[in-house]
Amino acid sequence: MNTLQERQQWNIKRCNFQVNDIVLIKTDASRNQWPMARIVKVLPDDLGILRCVELTVGRKANMDKQTLERPIQKLVLLSEANDDMMIDSPTREP
């Protein structure tokens, strides 16, 4: 009976977000209105599981940078950080 209602999201290992990833922040607005942000800090919990990140939003010249803290469930990954952008970040593991 348990195998009939298997939760795929808990059985598949996925890559964590990392510093310099580009993400969309899910809001109540329509998808084309979601703000884009860059991850500046990852905040794992006591068990080392990544549940929250710190983001910067607003990189235009007429806009001040805004720092936000959001849970990873409210984020959509657009672009992974490439090796040129990473300085002291660990490598991505599945």
C-alpha positions as CSV (number, residue, x, y, z in Angstrom):
1,M,0.0,0.0,0.0
2,N,2.8,2.4,0.8
3,T,4.4,2.0,-2.6
4,L,1.2,3.2,-4.3
5,Q,1.5,6.7,-2.8
6,E,5.3,7.1,-3.1
7,R,6.4,10.7,-2.9
8,Q,8.9,11.3,-5.7
9,Q,10.1,14.6,-4.3
10,W,11.6,12.9,-1.2
11,N,13.2,10.0,-3.1
12,I,15.2,11.9,-5.7
13,K,18.4,13.8,-4.6
14,R,18.7,17.2,-6.3
15,C,21.3,19.9,-6.3
16,N,21.1,22.6,-3.7
17,F,21.1,26.2,-4.5
18,Q,24.5,27.9,-4.2
19,V,25.9,31.4,-4.1
20,N,25.5,33.3,-7.4
21,D,22.6,31.2,-8.8
22,I,20.0,33.3,-10.6
23,V,16.5,32.6,-9.4
24,L,12.9,33.9,-9.8
25,I,11.0,34.6,-6.5
26,K,7.5,33.2,-6.6
27,T,4.9,35.7,-5.6
28,D,1.1,36.1,-5.9
29,A,1.6,38.0,-9.2
30,S,1.5,36.3,-12.6
31,R,4.7,34.4,-13.6
32,N,5.9,37.0,-16.0
33,Q,5.9,39.5,-13.1
34,W,8.1,37.4,-10.6
35,P,11.2,39.4,-9.6
36,M,14.6,38.0,-10.5
37,A,17.3,37.7,-7.8
38,R,20.9,36.4,-7.2
39,I,21.7,34.2,-4.2
40,V,24.3,35.8,-2.0
41,K,24.3,33.5,1.0
42,V,22.9,30.0,1.7
43,L,21.4,29.3,5.1
44,P,21.4,25.6,6.0
45,D,19.5,24.4,9.2
46,D,21.0,22.5,12.1
47,L,21.0,19.3,10.1
48,G,22.9,20.9,7.2
49,I,19.8,20.8,4.9
50,L,19.4,23.9,2.8
51,R,16.0,25.5,3.6
52,C,16.5,29.2,3.2
53,V,18.7,31.6,1.2
54,E,19.6,35.3,1.2
55,L,19.0,37.1,-2.1
56,T,19.8,40.4,-3.6
57,V,17.1,42.0,-5.8
58,G,17.4,45.2,-7.9
59,R,20.7,45.7,-9.8
60,K,19.5,48.5,-12.1
61,A,21.3,51.9,-11.8
62,N,18.2,53.7,-10.6
63,M,17.3,51.0,-8.0
64,D,19.0,50.2,-4.7
65,K,20.0,46.6,-4.0
66,Q,17.6,45.0,-1.7
67,T,18.5,42.0,0.5
68,L,15.8,39.4,1.2
69,E,15.7,36.1,3.0
70,R,13.4,33.5,1.3
71,P,12.7,29.7,1.7
72,I,13.9,27.6,-1.2
73,Q,10.3,26.5,-1.9
74,K,9.5,30.0,-3.1
75,L,12.4,30.1,-5.7
76,V,12.7,28.9,-9.2
77,L,16.3,28.3,-10.5
78,L,16.9,30.1,-13.8
79,S,20.7,29.9,-14.1
80,E,23.3,28.0,-12.1
81,A,26.4,29.7,-11.1
82,N,29.3,28.9,-13.3
83,D,32.9,28.3,-12.2
84,D,33.9,31.9,-13.2
85,M,31.5,33.3,-10.7
86,M,32.3,31.0,-7.8
87,I,35.0,31.9,-5.4
88,D,34.8,29.9,-2.2
89,S,31.7,27.9,-2.9
90,P,31.8,24.1,-2.7
91,T,31.1,22.1,-5.9
92,R,27.6,21.1,-6.7
93,E,26.7,17.5,-5.8
94,P,23.4,15.7,-6.6
